[in-house]
Structures are given as structure tokens and as C-alpha cells.
Amino acid sequence: QLQASGGGLVQAGGSLTLSCKGAGILFMRYSMGWYRQAPGEQRVLVAKHSLGGTITYADSVKGRFTISRDNYENTVSLQMNNLKPEDTAVYYCNAYLSGINHWGKGTQVTVSS
């Protein structure tokens, strides 16, 4: 089970840090990622930290967001800087292994202009 936290309301240009903690799964066995879903839109990848250490970002967040993981603490974080109104969405933590996805409940991020 994954539990995301850290969302909230922030003004454009501000920062937030999302955290995801896992229970019952070992993060070190999974590729970990953050996805987001804006109202009326599909869920899309924001950032991914693969099992092999490869990090991938959506073009829209490159240079502003940073994903990090701590396999010993079973956590994955997303540092979000210079937030924009278009970053407003529900953010979901994801753990992926061999075709199996685990999702957290999501945390709302709202960026006001």
C-alpha cells in the first residue's frame, strides 16, 4: 500500500515536496514514479525512478521537479519548484514491477496564479 502526502495550495512560483511511503512492498524491488491527473484529463507520468537508476521526467517538468527515492526508508519523494497553474492536479505515487502497478490514493496539488 502506498500513501502519498505533501500536497496543498501554493502560489505560482512556489514549491512543494510530495512524499510517498510504502507498506507491505519493498521499494527496492520496484520502479517508482509520480503521475498526475488533472480534471477531465488522463493520468500522465510526471517522473520515474527506475529500478536500474534511470530517471525520466515529463518535458513539462524538466528542470523544475526532482524525484528521489530512499529504499531503506521505503519512500519516494518529488520536489517541485517554480510551480505553475498547469501543474494543478491530483498526484499519484506508483510502484511498478513486471506488469504489476501499485497506486497510492493521490494528493491534491493546486497552484494559483
C-alpha positions as a printed Julia matrix, in Angstrom:
113×3 Matrix{Float64}:
   0.0    0.0     0.0
   1.23   3.45   -0.91
   0.42   6.65    0.93
   1.17   9.99   -0.67
   1.29  13.24    1.21
   2.53  16.79    0.91
   0.03  18.29   -1.48
  -1.62  21.61   -0.92
  -2.35  25.06   -2.23
   0.57  27.17   -3.37
   1.04  30.3    -5.43
   2.68  30.18   -8.82
   6.43  30.14   -8.41
   6.23  28.34   -5.11
   7.45  24.92   -4.08
   6.05  21.73   -2.62
   7.53  18.39   -1.74
   5.45  15.27   -2.14
   6.3   12.13   -0.24
   5.17   8.57   -0.69
   5.68   5.84    1.85
   5.07   2.2     1.2
   3.77  -0.52    3.44
   3.77  -4.16    2.5
   6.01  -3.75   -0.53
   9.75  -3.31   -0.79
  10.55  -0.22   -2.86
  13.96  -1.6    -3.75
  12.26  -4.15   -5.98
  10.17  -1.62   -7.88
  10.46   1.18  -10.33
   8.92   4.16   -8.56
   7.17   7.07  -10.12
   4.84  10.0    -9.77
   1.88  10.55  -12.03
  -0.72  13.28  -12.1
  -4.24  13.65  -13.3
  -5.9   16.97  -13.94
  -9.69  17.26  -14.09
 -11.04  15.8   -17.3
  -7.66  14.52  -18.37
  -5.85  11.2   -18.34
  -3.3   10.26  -15.75
   0.17  11.02  -17.06
   3.71  10.34  -15.99
   5.49  13.16  -14.16
   8.7   11.48  -13.07
  10.04   7.98  -12.81
  12.99   6.46  -10.98
  13.59   3.03  -12.42
  14.97   0.05  -10.58
  18.2    0.45  -12.51
  18.54   4.08  -11.51
  17.35   5.73  -14.71
  15.36   8.89  -14.04
  12.78  10.17  -16.5
  10.81  13.4   -16.4
   7.92  14.7   -18.41
   9.1   17.53  -20.64
   6.76  19.92  -18.87
   8.51  19.48  -15.5
  12.15  19.1   -16.53
  14.36  21.46  -14.6
  11.66  22.16  -12.02
  10.86  18.78  -10.44
  13.22  16.29   -8.85
  12.38  12.71   -7.94
  14.33  10.85   -5.29
  13.97   7.55   -3.53
  15.16   6.02   -0.29
  14.92   2.26   -0.47
  15.83   1.84    3.19
  13.07   4.15    4.34
  10.73   2.81    1.64
   9.95   6.31    0.44
   9.95   8.24   -2.8
   9.73  12.0    -2.98
   9.01  14.64   -5.58
  10.48  18.07   -5.05
   8.5   20.56   -7.11
   9.88  24.05   -7.67
   8.67  27.01   -9.67
   5.17  25.59   -9.73
   2.79  26.74  -12.43
  -1.02  26.75  -12.55
  -0.85  23.97  -15.14
   0.76  21.75  -12.52
  -2.57  21.66  -10.72
  -3.66  18.02  -10.47
  -4.0   15.05   -8.2
  -0.59  13.45   -7.86
  -0.25   9.71   -7.5
   2.62   7.6    -6.33
   3.28   4.46   -8.36
   5.3    1.31   -7.85
   5.8   -0.89  -10.89
   7.26  -4.36  -11.27
   6.79  -6.86  -14.09
   3.45  -5.56  -15.27
   2.02  -5.02  -11.81
   1.18  -1.49  -10.71
   0.58  -0.33   -7.19
  -1.09   3.05   -6.76
  -1.49   5.36   -3.84
  -4.67   7.36   -3.22
  -3.24  10.6    -4.52
  -2.65  14.02   -3.1
  -4.08  17.25   -4.48
  -1.75  19.98   -5.68
  -3.33  23.31   -6.54
  -1.28  26.17   -7.93
  -2.91  29.58   -8.0
  -1.91  32.25  -10.47
